[in-house]
Amino acid sequence: MPQTHTTSTVRKAAVGTLVRRTVQGATALRGGRVWHPTPYQVFGFLFYLVMLLAYWAVPLCCDAGQHAAVVERLSANLLHPRHPMADLPGAGSPYYSPYAVAQGAFARLTGLGGWEVVRLAGPLNLLVLLTGIGRFVRVLTPRPWAPVLALGAMTLLWGTERAWWSGYLSLMSMTGNLGYPSAFAIGLTFWAWAWTGVRARGEGLVRYVGPSGLPGFAGYAGLGALYGLILLIHPITAAAAVLGAVAFVTGWQRGWGAAVAVRWGLAAGTAVLVAAWWPYFDVFALAGNRSVDWMHRRLYEQLLGQFWLALLGLPALWLRRRRGSWRDPLVLLFALDCLLVGYGWFSGHYTYGRILGLTLVPLQFALAVELAAPRPWGRARRVLGGAAVAGACVGFLTVQGGAVVPRALDPIGLEQPSRWPSYAWVARHVGKGEVIISDGHFAPRSIPGYGPNLAAPIWPDPALDERVRERRVADVRAYLSPTSTRAERITVARRYHARWLLLTRWKRVPEEAVVVAWSGTSGEVLARIG
């Protein structure tokens, strides 16, 4: 029989490229569909593997102890957890978010400890982040290489000084921050921006039209619920997420009328209701809380050194503004972010500086979209591309490269991730819920993650009056003073039911304490208070 030839049909799908053609044999039984991965699927998968290897190779540090402590308290009592770091009630602590409660339930079901659960959260958070980036960039442009370039810009174009804060997702900071709630919240933010952009442009609204012909509201209510979830998981990320929503609705929504206003009003109302419904803490009370502003002033003082490479995206943003209008969403988002960061500086509410990590996104992603344009390139784009490559190399060689290049394979001495000591040896002697008095930098930030409590919590928490926390800090400082008397130390230990001391090698063990164990690595000493 003569063969029938048909024209090949190519369809770009969200999950790859499908090619339909006439075939014979076994392949014909599968409908002639041949799947080809997109560039982002290939490079995103490779990045996922490399980043996870780097993440697993570095010991958890910094805020990980706090998040592990939250999991421990929820695992012990899911409905009424104690304070994350002290033997005190935990009602009102913003650490008890839906994300943390899910982790606590997982720990309770599996029997895993807080440190293990935080470590295992990394792969999930990275998956949500990478898929969110891919979906968000596809809303901005159909150019297939744009998500790849956006991922590279987001992880490399920061600065030449290390920026290591929760919510900062450069290549280096990912080695420590992937297991944090902020990483999950940022991934959800990219998804929320993508869905907001789709609805603002009117794409896919046919699916949300009910039998009566009126626009359906389920999609907008779901979008609002997503923003409410982000607000509960990481409030400062939610501030940037809301600015992004405003930018996309303002920039792309056309034909404002009663129906449009009702739909977006439903989304906003649902977000507020979801956040207000959460029983563990009042997220709206955090807006005026200034207890952590003092520690965030450094964000502004180190701004230029930590972020200047991202300024390579300014020409791309300027081109978007010139070709379109001030209503371009990335242009609007960058302007709104800068206004909020500026407000944080002038008002002294420095905590708003935490959105600086997401403030770079419009710069980085605008640059990626511009450089993903098909060739031939004009002179201006070639210069911009060369500058971007040079900036990425500078970022990799000065700060970011040590995250993925092992020290044994490093020929030039790249900066390496922080490596904190483990305190599992302490947990073998100190029971969960027992109180420790500790000094130094690492131990007080790590020990609560194993289950014990501190006499004086390190970080402010709305669940504990800041004056009470400062009084506890002063008592511990007095206990550890070389001029303290035995009677004074016993009074402090009894006041907070402290049974253990964990001291650095520079501190003298009090006469009433008995040494139980010590670390051959850090020289720290664990002693029981007599």
C-alpha positions as CSV (number, residue, x, y, z in Angstrom):
1,M,0.0,0.0,0.0
2,P,1.2,3.5,-0.7
3,Q,2.4,5.4,2.4
4,T,0.4,8.4,3.5
5,H,2.5,11.5,4.3
6,T,1.2,14.2,6.6
7,T,2.7,17.5,7.6
8,S,4.4,17.3,11.0
9,T,2.7,19.3,13.7
10,V,4.9,20.9,16.4
11,R,3.3,22.1,19.6
12,K,5.3,23.8,22.4
13,A,3.9,22.5,25.7
14,A,4.5,23.7,29.2
15,V,6.3,20.4,29.9
16,G,8.4,20.2,26.8
17,T,8.1,19.9,23.0
18,L,5.8,17.4,21.5
19,V,6.2,16.4,17.8
20,R,3.4,14.6,16.0
21,R,4.2,12.8,12.7
22,T,3.1,9.8,10.8
23,V,5.1,6.7,11.9
24,Q,4.9,3.0,11.4
25,G,5.2,0.0,13.7
26,A,5.3,0.0,17.4
27,T,5.8,3.8,17.6
28,A,2.5,4.3,15.7
29,L,0.7,2.5,18.5
30,R,1.8,5.3,20.8
31,G,0.3,8.0,18.6
32,G,3.5,9.2,17.1
33,R,4.3,11.5,19.9
34,V,8.0,12.1,20.6
35,W,8.9,14.1,23.7
36,H,11.8,16.5,23.7
37,P,12.8,18.2,26.9
38,T,13.1,22.0,27.0
39,P,16.4,23.6,27.7
40,Y,15.2,24.6,31.2
41,Q,14.2,21.0,32.0
42,V,17.7,19.8,31.0
43,F,19.6,22.4,32.8
44,G,17.2,22.7,35.7
45,F,17.5,19.0,36.4
46,L,21.3,19.2,36.3
47,F,21.2,22.2,38.6
48,Y,18.9,20.3,40.9
49,L,21.4,17.4,41.2
50,V,24.4,19.6,41.6
51,M,22.8,21.9,44.2
52,L,21.5,19.0,46.2
53,L,24.9,17.5,46.4
54,A,26.3,20.8,47.5
55,Y,23.5,21.2,50.1
56,W,24.1,17.7,51.5
57,A,27.8,18.2,51.7
58,V,27.6,21.3,54.0
59,P,26.6,20.9,57.7
60,L,23.4,22.8,58.6
61,C,24.2,26.1,60.3
62,C,22.9,29.5,61.4
63,D,19.1,29.6,61.5
64,A,18.8,25.9,60.9
65,G,18.9,25.3,64.7
66,Q,15.9,27.6,65.2
67,H,13.9,25.8,62.6
68,A,14.9,22.4,63.9
69,A,13.8,23.5,67.4
70,V,10.4,24.5,66.0
71,V,10.0,21.0,64.5
72,E,11.0,19.4,67.8
73,R,8.4,21.4,69.8
74,L,5.7,20.6,67.3
75,S,6.6,17.0,67.2
76,A,6.2,16.9,71.0
77,N,2.9,18.8,71.0
78,L,1.3,19.6,67.6
79,L,-1.6,21.6,68.9
80,H,0.1,23.5,71.8
81,P,3.9,23.7,71.2
82,R,6.2,25.3,73.7
83,H,8.5,28.2,72.9
84,P,11.0,27.2,70.3
85,M,14.0,27.9,72.5
86,A,12.9,28.3,76.1
87,D,10.9,26.4,78.7
88,L,8.0,28.8,78.2
89,P,4.6,28.8,76.5
90,G,4.8,29.2,72.7
91,A,1.4,30.7,71.9
92,G,1.8,33.5,69.4
93,S,5.1,32.5,67.9
94,P,5.2,33.2,64.2
95,Y,7.5,30.2,63.7
96,Y,4.5,27.9,64.0
97,S,3.4,28.4,60.4
98,P,1.4,25.8,58.3
99,Y,4.8,24.8,56.8
100,A,6.3,24.1,60.2
101,V,3.1,22.3,61.4
102,A,3.4,20.0,58.4
103,Q,7.0,19.4,59.3
104,G,6.1,18.7,62.9
105,A,3.4,16.2,61.9
106,F,5.9,14.5,59.5
107,A,8.5,14.3,62.4
108,R,5.8,12.8,64.7
109,L,4.8,10.2,62.2
110,T,8.3,9.2,61.2
111,G,10.1,9.6,64.5
112,L,12.8,11.8,62.9
113,G,14.4,14.7,64.8
114,G,14.2,18.4,63.9
115,W,17.6,18.5,62.2
116,E,16.7,15.6,59.9
117,V,13.4,17.1,58.9
118,V,15.0,20.5,58.1
119,R,17.6,18.7,56.0
120,L,15.0,16.7,54.2
121,A,13.0,19.9,53.4
122,G,15.8,21.0,51.1
123,P,15.0,18.8,48.1
124,L,11.3,19.7,48.3
125,N,11.9,23.4,48.6
126,L,14.4,23.3,45.7
127,L,11.8,21.5,43.5
128,V,9.1,24.1,44.3
129,L,11.6,26.9,43.6
130,L,12.9,25.6,40.3
131,T,9.4,24.8,38.9
132,G,8.2,28.2,40.1
133,I,11.0,30.0,38.3
134,G,10.3,28.1,35.1
135,R,6.6,28.8,35.2
136,F,7.1,32.5,36.0
137,V,9.6,33.1,33.2
138,R,7.3,31.4,30.7
139,V,4.6,33.9,31.6
140,L,7.1,36.8,30.9
141,T,8.3,35.4,27.5
142,P,8.1,32.3,25.3
143,R,11.8,32.3,24.6
144,P,13.0,28.8,25.6
145,W,16.4,29.8,27.0
146,A,15.0,32.6,29.2
147,P,14.4,30.4,32.3
148,V,17.9,28.9,32.0
149,L,19.4,32.4,31.9
150,A,17.1,33.6,34.7
151,L,18.3,30.7,37.0
152,G,21.9,31.6,36.2
153,A,21.4,35.3,36.9
154,M,19.4,34.7,40.1
155,T,22.2,32.5,41.6
156,L,25.3,34.3,40.4
157,L,24.5,38.0,39.9
158,W,24.6,39.3,43.5
159,G,27.8,41.0,44.6
160,T,31.4,40.3,45.6
161,E,30.7,40.1,49.3
162,R,28.8,37.2,50.8
163,A,25.0,37.7,51.4
164,W,23.8,35.0,53.7
165,W,20.3,35.7,55.1
166,S,17.1,33.7,55.1
167,G,15.3,34.5,51.9
168,Y,18.6,35.1,49.9
169,L,19.0,32.4,47.3
170,S,22.3,33.0,45.7
171,L,24.4,29.9,44.9
172,M,26.4,30.2,48.1
173,S,23.5,30.9,50.4
174,M,21.5,27.9,49.0
175,T,23.9,25.5,50.6
176,G,22.6,26.6,53.9
177,N,19.1,28.1,53.3
178,L,17.4,25.5,51.1
179,G,15.8,23.8,54.1
180,Y,14.3,27.0,55.5
181,P,10.7,28.1,55.2
182,S,11.8,31.2,53.2
183,A,13.0,29.0,50.3
184,F,9.6,27.3,50.1
185,A,7.8,30.6,50.4
186,I,9.9,32.1,47.5
187,G,9.1,29.1,45.3
188,L,5.4,29.6,46.0
189,T,5.8,33.4,45.3
190,F,7.1,32.6,41.7
191,W,4.1,30.4,41.2
192,A,1.7,33.0,42.6
193,W,3.2,35.7,40.3
194,A,2.9,33.4,37.3
195,W,-0.8,32.7,38.0
196,T,-1.4,36.4,38.7
197,G,0.1,37.4,35.4
198,V,-1.9,34.8,33.5
199,R,-5.2,36.0,35.0
200,A,-4.2,39.7,34.6
201,R,-3.7,39.2,30.8
202,G,-7.0,37.3,30.6
203,E,-5.3,34.0,29.5
204,G,-7.2,30.9,30.3
205,L,-10.3,32.7,31.6
206,V,-12.5,30.6,29.5
207,R,-11.9,27.7,31.9
208,Y,-13.3,29.8,34.7
209,V,-16.5,30.8,33.1
210,G,-19.5,29.2,34.7
211,P,-22.7,27.8,33.0
212,S,-24.4,31.2,33.3
213,G,-21.6,32.8,31.2
214,L,-20.4,34.8,34.1
215,P,-16.7,34.6,35.0
216,G,-16.1,31.9,37.7
217,F,-14.3,32.8,40.9
218,A,-12.6,29.6,42.1
219,G,-9.3,30.4,40.4
220,Y,-9.1,33.8,42.0
221,A,-10.1,32.4,45.5
222,G,-7.3,29.8,45.1
223,L,-4.8,32.4,44.1
224,G,-5.7,34.5,47.1
225,A,-5.4,31.4,49.4
226,L,-1.9,30.9,48.0
227,Y,-0.9,34.5,48.9
228,G,-2.4,34.0,52.3
229,L,-0.3,30.8,52.7
230,I,2.9,32.7,51.7
231,L,2.0,35.3,54.3
232,L,1.8,32.7,57.1
233,I,4.9,30.9,56.1
234,H,7.3,33.8,55.7
235,P,5.7,37.3,56.2
236,I,8.6,39.3,54.8
237,T,8.6,37.3,51.6
238,A,4.8,37.9,51.5
239,A,5.5,41.7,51.4
240,A,7.5,41.3,48.2
241,A,4.9,38.8,46.9
242,V,2.1,41.3,47.3
243,L,4.1,44.0,45.6
244,G,4.6,41.6,42.7
245,A,0.8,41.0,42.5
246,V,0.2,44.7,42.4
247,A,2.7,45.1,39.6
248,F,1.2,42.4,37.4
249,V,-2.4,43.5,38.0
250,T,-1.6,47.1,37.4
251,G,0.6,46.4,34.4
252,W,-1.4,43.8,32.5
253,Q,-5.0,44.1,33.6
254,R,-7.1,45.8,31.0
255,G,-10.7,46.7,30.8
256,W,-11.4,47.4,34.5
257,G,-15.0,47.0,35.4
258,A,-17.2,45.6,38.2
259,A,-16.6,42.0,37.3
260,V,-12.8,42.5,37.2
261,A,-12.8,44.4,40.5
262,V,-14.9,41.7,42.2
263,R,-12.5,38.9,41.0
264,W,-9.4,40.6,42.3
265,G,-11.3,41.7,45.5
266,L,-12.1,38.1,46.0
267,A,-8.5,37.1,45.7
268,A,-7.4,39.8,48.2
269,G,-10.2,38.9,50.6
270,T,-9.4,35.2,50.5
271,A,-5.7,36.0,51.3
272,V,-6.7,38.0,54.4
273,L,-9.2,35.4,55.6
274,V,-6.7,32.5,55.2
275,A,-4.1,34.5,57.2
276,A,-6.5,35.6,59.8
277,W,-7.9,32.1,60.3
278,W,-4.6,30.5,61.3
279,P,-4.9,29.7,65.1
280,Y,-1.2,29.6,66.1
281,F,-0.4,33.3,65.8
282,D,-1.7,36.7,64.6
283,V,0.3,37.5,61.5
284,F,-1.1,41.0,61.2
285,A,0.3,41.9,64.6
286,L,3.8,41.5,63.2
287,A,3.5,44.6,61.0
288,G,4.4,47.0,63.9
289,N,6.8,44.7,65.6
290,R,10.3,46.2,65.8
291,S,12.0,43.7,68.0
292,V,14.3,42.4,65.2
293,D,15.0,45.7,63.4
294,W,18.3,46.3,65.1
295,M,19.9,43.1,63.6
296,H,18.7,44.0,60.0
297,R,20.5,47.4,59.9
298,R,23.5,45.5,58.5
299,L,21.5,44.7,55.3
300,Y,21.6,48.4,54.4
301,E,25.2,49.0,55.5
302,Q,26.5,46.1,53.3
303,L,24.1,46.7,50.4
304,L,26.5,47.8,47.6
305,G,29.1,45.1,48.2
306,Q,26.5,42.3,48.4
307,F,24.3,43.3,45.4
308,W,26.2,45.5,42.9
309,L,26.5,42.8,40.2
310,A,22.7,42.6,39.9
311,L,22.8,46.2,38.6
312,L,23.8,44.7,35.2
313,G,20.1,44.2,34.8
314,L,19.3,47.9,34.8
315,P,19.9,48.4,31.1
316,A,17.5,45.5,30.4
317,L,14.8,47.1,32.6
318,W,15.4,50.5,30.9
319,L,14.9,48.8,27.5
320,R,11.6,47.2,28.7
321,R,10.5,50.7,29.9
322,R,11.5,52.3,26.6
323,R,9.8,49.6,24.4
324,G,6.7,49.4,26.4
325,S,5.5,51.7,29.1
326,W,5.8,52.4,32.9
327,R,3.2,49.6,33.2
328,D,5.7,46.8,32.4
329,P,5.4,44.5,35.4
330,L,9.1,44.0,36.0
331,V,9.7,47.7,35.9
332,L,6.8,48.3,38.3
333,L,8.0,45.5,40.6
334,F,11.5,46.9,40.8
335,A,10.2,50.4,41.6
336,L,7.8,49.2,44.3
337,D,10.5,47.1,45.9
338,C,12.9,50.0,46.0
339,L,10.2,52.1,47.6
340,L,9.6,49.6,50.4
341,V,13.4,49.1,50.9
342,G,13.8,52.9,51.1
343,Y,10.9,53.1,53.6
344,G,12.7,50.5,55.8
345,W,15.8,52.7,55.8
346,F,14.2,56.1,56.5
347,S,11.7,54.7,59.0
348,G,14.3,52.6,60.9
349,H,12.1,49.5,60.3
350,Y,15.2,47.8,58.8
351,T,13.4,44.4,58.7
352,Y,12.0,45.4,55.3
353,G,15.5,45.2,54.0
354,R,14.9,41.4,54.0
355,I,13.1,41.8,50.7
356,L,16.4,42.8,49.0
357,G,16.9,39.3,47.8
358,L,13.6,39.5,45.8
359,T,14.3,43.1,44.8
360,L,17.0,41.7,42.6
361,V,14.6,39.5,40.7
362,P,13.3,42.1,38.3
363,L,16.9,43.1,37.4
364,Q,18.1,39.5,37.0
365,F,15.0,38.2,35.1
366,A,14.8,41.3,32.8
367,L,18.4,40.6,31.8
368,A,17.7,37.0,31.2
369,V,14.7,37.7,29.0
370,E,16.7,40.3,27.0
371,L,19.6,37.9,26.4
372,A,17.3,35.1,25.4
373,A,16.4,37.0,22.3
374,P,17.1,35.1,19.0
375,R,20.2,36.1,17.0
376,P,21.5,38.1,15.2
377,W,22.1,40.5,18.1
378,G,22.7,44.2,17.8
379,R,25.7,45.9,19.2
380,A,24.0,47.0,22.4
381,R,22.8,43.5,23.2
382,R,26.2,42.0,22.5
383,V,27.8,44.4,24.9
384,L,25.1,43.6,27.5
385,G,25.7,39.9,27.0
386,G,29.4,40.2,27.4
387,A,29.0,42.3,30.6
388,A,26.5,39.7,32.0
389,V,29.0,36.8,31.3
390,A,31.8,38.8,32.9
391,G,29.6,39.6,35.9
392,A,28.6,36.0,36.3
393,C,32.3,34.9,36.3
394,V,33.2,37.6,38.8
395,G,30.4,36.4,41.1
396,F,31.4,32.8,40.7
397,L,35.1,33.4,41.4
398,T,34.6,35.8,44.3
399,V,31.7,34.4,46.3
400,Q,29.5,31.7,44.7
401,G,31.9,29.1,43.2
402,G,32.9,27.5,46.5
403,A,29.3,26.4,46.9
404,V,29.6,23.8,44.2
405,V,33.4,23.2,43.8
406,P,34.7,20.9,46.6
407,R,37.7,22.1,48.4
408,A,39.7,19.1,47.2
409,L,39.1,20.1,43.5
410,D,39.5,23.9,44.0
411,P,42.7,25.1,42.3
412,I,42.4,28.8,43.3
413,G,41.0,28.8,46.9
414,L,37.4,29.8,46.4
415,E,35.4,31.0,49.4
416,Q,33.8,28.0,51.1
417,P,30.4,27.7,52.8
418,S,30.2,28.1,56.6
419,R,30.8,24.9,58.5
420,W,29.4,24.8,62.0
421,P,30.2,22.1,64.5
422,S,27.7,19.4,65.4
423,Y,26.3,19.2,68.9
424,A,24.9,15.6,68.6
425,W,27.4,14.7,71.3
426,V,25.6,17.1,73.7
427,A,22.2,15.6,72.8
428,R,23.4,12.2,73.9
429,H,23.6,13.5,77.5
430,V,21.0,16.2,77.7
431,G,17.4,15.2,77.5
432,K,14.7,17.0,75.5
433,G,13.2,19.8,77.5
434,E,16.1,20.2,79.9
435,V,17.5,23.7,80.3
436,I,21.1,24.6,79.3
437,I,23.1,27.7,80.1
438,S,25.6,28.3,77.2
439,D,28.0,30.9,75.9
440,G,29.6,31.4,72.5
441,H,28.1,31.9,69.1
442,F,27.4,28.4,67.7
443,A,26.0,26.4,70.6
444,P,23.1,28.7,71.6
445,R,21.9,28.7,68.0
446,S,22.2,25.0,67.5
447,I,21.3,23.2,70.8
448,P,17.6,23.9,70.8
449,G,17.4,22.0,67.5
450,Y,18.1,18.8,69.4
451,G,15.3,19.3,71.9
452,P,16.9,21.0,75.0
453,N,15.9,24.6,76.0
454,L,18.0,27.6,76.6
455,A,17.8,29.7,79.8
456,A,17.9,32.8,77.5
457,P,16.6,32.6,73.9
458,I,18.9,34.1,71.3
459,W,16.3,35.6,69.0
460,P,13.4,37.8,69.8
461,D,10.0,36.2,69.4
462,P,6.5,37.7,69.8
463,A,5.6,34.7,72.0
464,L,8.0,36.1,74.7
465,D,7.9,39.7,75.9
466,E,11.2,41.3,74.8
467,R,11.8,42.7,78.3
468,V,11.6,39.2,79.8
469,R,14.0,37.9,77.2
470,E,16.5,40.7,77.8
471,R,16.3,40.0,81.6
472,R,17.1,36.4,80.9
473,V,20.0,37.4,78.7
474,A,21.3,39.6,81.5
475,D,21.0,36.8,84.1
476,V,22.9,34.4,81.9
477,R,25.6,37.0,81.3
478,A,25.9,37.5,85.1
479,Y,26.1,33.8,85.6
480,L,28.9,33.4,83.2
481,S,30.8,36.4,84.5
482,P,34.2,35.5,86.1
483,T,33.3,37.7,89.1
484,S,30.0,35.9,89.9
485,T,29.7,34.1,93.2
486,R,28.5,30.6,93.8
487,A,25.3,31.9,95.5
488,E,24.5,34.1,92.5
489,R,25.0,31.3,90.1
490,I,22.8,28.9,92.1
491,T,20.1,31.6,92.2
492,V,20.1,32.0,88.4
493,A,20.2,28.2,87.8
494,R,17.3,27.6,90.1
495,R,15.3,30.5,88.6
496,Y,15.4,28.9,85.1
497,H,15.6,25.3,86.2
498,A,19.0,25.0,84.5
499,R,20.7,21.6,84.9
500,W,23.5,21.9,82.3
501,L,26.3,24.1,81.2
502,L,27.8,24.2,77.8
503,L,30.9,26.4,77.8
504,T,33.6,27.4,75.3
505,R,37.2,26.5,76.1
506,W,37.8,30.1,77.3
507,K,35.3,29.8,80.1
508,R,36.0,28.4,83.6
509,V,33.8,25.6,84.8
510,P,32.2,26.7,88.1
511,E,33.1,24.7,91.2
512,E,29.6,23.4,91.7
513,A,29.5,21.9,88.2
514,V,30.7,18.4,87.1
515,V,32.2,17.9,83.7
516,V,30.4,15.2,81.8
517,A,31.7,15.4,78.2
518,W,33.8,17.6,76.0
519,S,34.4,18.1,72.3
520,G,37.8,17.3,70.8
521,T,36.9,19.5,67.8
522,S,35.8,22.8,69.4
523,G,37.1,22.3,72.9
524,E,33.6,23.0,74.4
525,V,32.8,21.4,77.7
526,L,29.5,20.0,78.9
527,A,29.0,20.1,82.7
528,R,26.1,19.2,85.0
529,I,25.2,21.8,87.5
530,G,25.4,20.3,91.0
